[in-house]
Amino acid sequence: DGGITQSPKYLFRKEGQNVTLSCEQNLNHDAMYWYRQDPGQGLRLIYYSQIVNDFQKGDIAEGYSVSREKKESFPLTVTSAQKNPTAFYLCASSAQGNQPQHFGDGTRLSIL
Amino acid sequence: GESVGLHLPTLSVQEGDNSIINCAYSNSASDYFIWYKQESGKGPQFIIDIRSNMDKRQGQRVTVLLNKTVKHLSLQIAATQPGDSAVYFCAENRGSTLGRLYFGRGTQLTVWP
């Protein structure tokens, strides 16, 4: 089945540690997105990429980094500079332009 | 500031009734809107979208209405079922052609038997 796979489902981070969240899609979509969702809140955009080897900051990019070396993959690194990383992280992809974004089932990140 | 918002954070309906979830937007440049359904612990699921050249669009048991005059969007669910219980988000593009979406806080729909 075509879709978006996020892994791991649950992740724990120690103080001062960087962690990387995986996002893979086989929908042949050009655009990919990372969102953060806090309890009772909507989705806030962290980073997005419209094409391989290019990406743009979203509204809350500080403390995060991404890469887009392959069309299928858009990993997100939560760095130690992100002081409040506990949240539900969602990855999405879409065709170019104004098209529906399709989401993975998220990674829940917690602090040890 | 401009934002996508919702009139009600929670909505409770009886099984079999129709549900209406509302969304207000303030950016007049928005020309693309989407409704998503999110069940607990899962990612948002696409329900239906509408572009600004339309006032109404229908899917299976769902209808989206767009009133550009008052900048209002609604999602109507016919014959609501327990499986419809979830958080519903509207999202707008704020005129962007790059695929960026801006999400509201969401409405929790609870369906009672």
HADDOCK unambig.tbl for C-alpha pairs under 7 A between the chains (distance, minus, plus):
assign (segid A and resid 41 and name CA) (segid B and resid 105 and name CA) 4.98 0.50 0.50
assign (segid A and resid 42 and name CA) (segid B and resid 103 and name CA) 5.79 0.50 0.50
assign (segid A and resid 42 and name CA) (segid B and resid 104 and name CA) 5.47 0.50 0.50
assign (segid A and resid 42 and name CA) (segid B and resid 105 and name CA) 4.09 0.50 0.50
assign (segid A and resid 42 and name CA) (segid B and resid 106 and name CA) 6.25 0.50 0.50
assign (segid A and resid 43 and name CA) (segid B and resid 103 and name CA) 5.84 0.50 0.50
assign (segid A and resid 90 and name CA) (segid B and resid 43 and name CA) 6.71 0.50 0.50
assign (segid A and resid 96 and name CA) (segid B and resid 99 and name CA) 6.73 0.50 0.50
assign (segid A and resid 97 and name CA) (segid B and resid 97 and name CA) 5.34 0.50 0.50
assign (segid A and resid 97 and name CA) (segid B and resid 98 and name CA) 5.13 0.50 0.50
assign (segid A and resid 97 and name CA) (segid B and resid 99 and name CA) 4.90 0.50 0.50
assign (segid A and resid 98 and name CA) (segid B and resid 32 and name CA) 6.89 0.50 0.50
assign (segid A and resid 98 and name CA) (segid B and resid 97 and name CA) 5.93 0.50 0.50
assign (segid A and resid 98 and name CA) (segid B and resid 98 and name CA) 6.74 0.50 0.50
assign (segid A and resid 98 and name CA) (segid B and resid 99 and name CA) 4.77 0.50 0.50
assign (segid A and resid 99 and name CA) (segid B and resid 99 and name CA) 6.65 0.50 0.50
assign (segid A and resid 102 and name CA) (segid B and resid 46 and name CA) 6.87 0.50 0.50
assign (segid A and resid 103 and name CA) (segid B and resid 43 and name CA) 5.62 0.50 0.50
assign (segid A and resid 103 and name CA) (segid B and resid 44 and name CA) 6.06 0.50 0.50
assign (segid A and resid 103 and name CA) (segid B and resid 45 and name CA) 6.88 0.50 0.50
assign (segid A and resid 104 and name CA) (segid B and resid 43 and name CA) 5.53 0.50 0.50
assign (segid A and resid 105 and name CA) (segid B and resid 42 and name CA) 4.71 0.50 0.50
assign (segid A and resid 105 and name CA) (segid B and resid 43 and name CA) 4.25 0.50 0.50
assign (segid A and resid 106 and name CA) (segid B and resid 42 and name CA) 6.53 0.50 0.50
assign (segid A and resid 106 and name CA) (segid B and resid 43 and name CA) 5.89 0.50 0.50
